[in-house]
Structures are given as C-alpha cells and as structure tokens.
C-alpha cells in the first residue's frame, strides 16, 4: 500500500511547526565488535574444522614408528538471507506536501530500519547462545559445557554453574579459556580479548576492568585482571542483547563468529506508470553464524 495524503493530513496544511520522530540517533554497527567480517560470492559458505594429530608417543628401540590419522571434525554452513523492505508514495502526496521532501525523509527511515534489523540478527547469535534449540557444526549450542572433540574429550565455553559477572566469575573464565585443547587433546594458547555485555552491566564492567584496586574489598590488593592485562581490549556494550545478566568473552581463537556479506545494502527507486506512485526499496544479503565455538566464552548469569 502506498503512503497517501490520508496518512499525512497535517503535512498538507499550513501552520505546522515541526515534524519529528525520525531524527533519533542510532547505535552504530555493534556487530563489528563481535564478528569477523568477510565477503562471499556464493549462495552459501561452508567452513570445516580439521583435526590434527595427538601427542607423539615414545618409540622403543628397533620398533616401527606409529602413524596417526588426521580428519575433518565438523562443518559449519552460512546460508545468506536476503533482507529487503520498501515503501511507496502517491504522486498526490508528494505534490501536496507543504514541508519537505517525503522521499528523502522516508528513505532515511528505511535505512534506519535496515540497519536495526541487521544488528538484531547479529545479536540473536548471542541471545540464543545457551539455547539447545539453536545448534552449530558440532551439534551443540554456541555456549556449552560439552563441545565434543575427535579425541573423545570435550571443551567447555560456559561455566559449569551459571554465574553473574563479578571478579570471581571473570577470573574463572580466563583460567578456563586457558585450559582449552584442540580436537586431539593438545593444549591451545587461547586467551580472552574482549568482554561483551548488555547495557545493564556496563558499570560493573568498568569497575572490574578499569579500577586499580580490587572491587568491593577493604584490602589494598591490586586488581589482578587489570594488572595482568587479562582482557586487553576491555569491554564493549551491545545494546541488542536481551538477557540483562548474560556476558561474553571474545577470544583470540580464529574463525569463531563470522559475518558474510553476499550483497551490500543497495537502494533504488522507480515510478509506476499507471498509478504515478514512487517506489523505493532497500536490499542486502548477508549471514551471521559460528564456525569454531571456542571463539567465545559465555555465561547466562546466575
């Protein structure tokens, strides 16, 4: 349905002092703080995790050397979605509007809606991080205590007991990340990079990461997290997280959370000859997903 004069009654009459409601500031591309971004030229992308070799055994004198096998562990697929929306305005509404360009105003509103949708889709990966109904290549949810390994063991990127963000839980997470192994049980030098939190935890994060002394104690102890540079990139607030208690640590494990752009956002317009309506649309194709779940550690809060 086209936007007509019936929906813009006040803008057809003199005496209107201001038009408002479309000028709000918006949050930036917060997904860039969480996802590695790449481009794609296919309908979908797949990434496969490989298994290397186990620890080398001792070879007894005169005995034959042992051979090990490598294999593929699991594959993650990124199916690109097409996100598009448009609007139409009657030529009478354009002709009779007394105040400003309808097309310019609503084109900005369309861009805002598209940007908002992208951030919501990106944040949904974290919002569903603890949901057993949303699984990835290894058959587990993003944050789980039992990500299976080829060796038969497991990795855990979630605390055994859900914990709120505090000094104890953050230190425990840093230690747990350091214990991760590869598919064959060999330790990997994984470290946290950045804390990702909802707005509700921003003041807690500031106290934990930026104060020189320990938080909430009368002792004159150093803030070990800050002093050790345990989380070198500090914290970032994601305003699209829906759980006010959940918190996440991005790690330096490569190929973790990925964002593929198949077609960047493009806008276009045309005029319908029969009706005279002007039509505007915006369209883009992209996907958000997970290759290696060890790219993140998360807790849903207590």
C-alpha atoms as one frame of an Amber mdcrd trajectory, in Angstrom:
protein
   0.000   0.000   0.000   1.288   3.442  -0.901   1.638   6.282   1.592  -1.181
   8.649   0.634  -2.475  12.063   1.629  -4.823  10.375   4.083  -1.851   9.355
   6.195  -0.186  12.778   6.009  -3.078  15.095   6.805  -1.125  17.559   8.962
   1.585  17.943   6.335  -0.923  19.191   3.766  -1.969  22.218   5.821  -0.083
  25.405   6.780   0.781  26.154  10.398   2.745  23.011  11.309   5.787  23.968
  13.415   7.823  20.776  13.329   7.966  17.235  12.046   9.704  14.831  14.410
  10.123  11.160  15.224  12.637  10.174  12.537  15.670  12.097  13.809  16.678
   9.865  16.700  20.340   8.943  16.971  21.069   5.268  16.425  23.672   2.878
  17.753  26.491   2.014  15.378  27.472  -1.282  13.784  27.918  -3.123  17.058
  28.166  -6.478  15.280  31.668  -5.459  14.161  32.845  -5.801  17.776  31.832
  -9.471  17.812  32.044 -10.963  14.321  34.863 -11.415  11.838  33.532  -9.994
   8.563  34.193 -11.450   5.121  32.635 -11.173   1.689  31.040 -14.027  -0.219
  30.367 -14.680  -3.903  28.293 -17.832  -3.453  24.784 -18.694  -2.279  26.246
 -20.107   0.940  29.613 -20.574   2.638  30.970 -23.619   4.442  33.883 -23.826
   6.859  35.309 -27.132   8.071  37.249 -27.683  11.287  40.210 -30.032  10.951
  41.664 -32.440  13.462  45.457 -32.608  13.694  47.494 -35.237  15.463  47.669
 -36.423  19.050  50.747 -36.111  21.272  53.694 -38.090  19.908  54.381 -41.460
  21.608  57.777 -42.794  22.665  59.362 -45.052  20.044  61.117 -48.064  21.537
  64.468 -49.054  20.074  64.077 -51.172  16.995  60.291 -50.814  16.866  58.312
 -49.344  13.999  57.184 -45.737  14.084  53.490 -45.148  14.819  51.359 -43.337
  12.266  48.464 -41.105  13.172  45.454 -40.058  11.115  44.079 -36.592  10.518
  40.426 -35.990   9.722  37.669 -33.439   9.440  35.850 -32.699  12.681  32.706
 -30.828  11.571  31.452 -28.318   9.014  29.572 -25.075   9.601  27.343 -23.621
   6.900  26.374 -19.982   6.415  23.160 -19.552   4.436  22.819 -15.962   3.271
  19.478 -14.290   3.905  18.006 -11.608   1.692  16.740  -8.719   3.799  14.661
  -6.158   1.943  11.946  -3.584   2.514  10.415  -0.699   0.627   7.750   1.948
   0.603   5.611   3.716  -1.958   4.222   7.270  -2.037   1.381   8.531  -4.174
   2.174  11.388  -6.527  -0.603  13.448  -4.951   1.009  13.127  -1.518   4.317
  14.289  -2.984   2.692  17.212  -4.815   0.613  18.478  -1.894   3.113  18.120
   0.958   3.991  21.612   2.178   7.060  20.995   4.291   9.863  18.839   2.944
  10.771  16.004   0.640   8.811  12.899   1.609  11.188  10.646  -0.293  14.293
  11.978   1.476  12.670  11.697   4.888  11.403   8.159   4.490  14.498   6.921
   2.678  16.419   7.763   5.860  13.794   5.921   7.888  14.175   2.910   5.582
  17.953   2.888   6.062  17.447   3.061   9.811  15.088   0.074   9.739  17.526
  -1.971   7.656  20.434  -1.168   9.979  18.358  -2.038  13.044  17.355  -5.378
  11.545  20.994  -6.261  10.884  22.010  -5.583  14.474  19.107  -7.635  15.839
  20.045 -10.579  13.600  23.674 -10.354  14.693  22.806 -10.165  18.398  20.461
 -13.149  18.049  23.553 -15.380  17.808  24.443 -14.384  21.381  20.843 -14.141
  22.561  20.415 -17.816  21.619  23.890 -18.852  22.801  22.526 -21.032  25.603
  19.500 -22.400  23.753  19.608 -26.124  22.982  17.304 -25.419  20.044  19.992
 -23.410  18.235  22.997 -25.596  17.389  26.015 -25.339  15.135  28.564 -27.582
  13.414  29.428 -29.784  16.387  25.757 -30.320  17.252  25.893 -28.126  20.366
  24.598 -24.685  21.203  27.135 -21.850  20.962  27.992 -21.885  24.678  28.020
 -25.373  26.198  29.921 -27.386  28.782  30.408 -30.373  26.461  31.589 -29.431
  22.969  32.725 -32.865  21.678  36.262 -33.498  20.425  37.559 -36.089  17.970
  39.757 -37.419  20.780  36.670 -38.265  22.825  37.063 -35.408  25.294  35.158
 -32.135  25.485  35.756 -28.404  25.689  33.607 -26.114  27.802  32.996 -22.474
  26.881  30.418 -21.944  29.614  30.823 -22.136  33.406  29.648 -25.373  34.993
  27.433 -23.264  37.240  25.948 -20.132  35.693  27.405 -17.042  37.319  26.790
 -13.311  37.271  29.586 -11.019  36.121  31.940 -10.400  39.032  35.618 -10.687
  39.890  35.445 -14.384  40.755  33.491 -15.458  37.673  35.618 -13.369  35.317
  38.882 -14.761  36.700  37.479 -18.299  36.488  36.543 -17.713  32.847  40.070
 -16.544  31.992  41.511 -19.672  33.623  39.002 -21.944  31.891  39.801 -20.487
  28.462  43.497 -21.270  29.065  42.631 -24.970  29.513  41.050 -25.487  26.084
  42.502 -28.106  23.761  42.363 -28.861  20.060  40.426 -31.798  18.612  43.166
 -34.254  19.656  43.546 -33.006  23.199  46.616 -30.773  22.714  46.515 -27.520
  24.664  45.946 -24.391  22.594  47.203 -20.980  23.687  43.736 -19.411  23.809
  43.199 -16.105  25.566  40.274 -13.724  26.057  40.284 -10.477  24.083  37.191
  -8.513  24.912  34.187  -8.554  27.227  30.761  -8.152  25.577  27.912  -7.082
  27.830  24.382  -5.654  27.796  23.911  -2.025  28.952  22.876  -3.214  32.427
  26.408  -4.464  33.160  28.449  -1.521  31.888  29.150  -0.077  35.339  30.092
  -3.493  36.725  32.484  -3.944  33.798  34.083  -0.551  34.361  34.786  -1.351
  37.995  36.147  -4.804  37.157  38.434  -3.782  34.305  39.452  -0.195  34.936
  39.975   0.280  38.673  43.481  -0.170  40.078  42.419  -1.996  43.245  40.159
  -4.976  43.801  36.459  -4.228  43.643  34.301  -4.361  46.770  37.007  -5.173
  49.300  38.742  -3.215  52.044  42.058  -4.863  51.154  44.739  -2.865  49.414
  45.146  -5.540  46.727  45.857  -4.978  43.065  43.110  -5.542  40.533  44.739
  -8.662  39.084  42.565  -8.705  35.962  43.643  -5.180  35.061  47.251  -5.582
  36.210  47.734  -8.780  34.175  46.113  -7.348  31.061  43.887 -10.415  31.080
  41.269  -8.789  28.851  43.374  -6.479  26.656  40.581  -4.952  24.568  38.423
  -4.023  27.561  34.668  -4.241  27.155  32.037  -3.265  24.642  28.321  -2.740
  25.215  25.891  -4.389  22.823  22.502  -2.729  23.099  20.696  -5.557  21.320
  21.400  -8.251  23.923  18.124  -9.258  25.526  19.399 -11.000  28.683  20.412
  -8.354  31.202  22.612 -10.843  33.134  24.398 -12.622  30.285  28.008 -11.766
  29.491  30.536 -12.989  26.974  34.275 -13.048  26.414  35.524 -12.932  22.829
  38.732 -14.957  22.465  41.685 -14.931  20.081  40.717 -18.312  18.612  40.493
 -17.704  14.833  37.434 -18.423  12.717  34.994 -18.121  15.590  31.919 -15.988
  14.957  31.605 -14.982  11.310  29.624 -12.467   9.275  29.483 -12.867   5.490
  28.286 -10.119   3.150  26.917 -11.542  -0.097  25.461  -8.272  -1.416  25.932
  -4.970   0.443  22.932  -2.787   1.058  21.696  -1.018  -2.062  18.764   1.322
  -2.536  16.777   2.027  -5.652  13.577   3.719  -6.782  11.250   3.779  -9.733
   7.887   5.249 -10.701   4.826   3.210 -11.519   3.468   4.487 -14.848  -0.177
   3.616 -14.201  -0.566   4.927 -10.645   2.128   7.591 -10.593   3.332   6.213
  -7.267   7.037   6.487  -6.471   8.502   3.278  -5.081  11.651   2.968  -3.014
  13.408  -0.151  -1.767  16.478  -1.272   0.126  18.033  -4.727  -0.134  21.051
  -6.644   1.163  22.175 -10.242   1.610  24.249 -11.496   4.500  24.616 -14.198
   7.115  25.747 -14.439  10.722  26.928 -17.676  12.264  29.563 -19.688  14.100
  32.470 -21.775  12.840  34.555 -22.520  15.939  32.580 -22.072  19.193  35.867
 -21.509  21.020  35.789 -18.003  19.593  33.663 -17.095  22.599  33.031 -17.909
  26.246  29.642 -17.063  27.726  27.644 -17.152  30.944  23.871 -16.613  31.123
  24.187 -15.077  34.590  23.031 -16.685  37.785
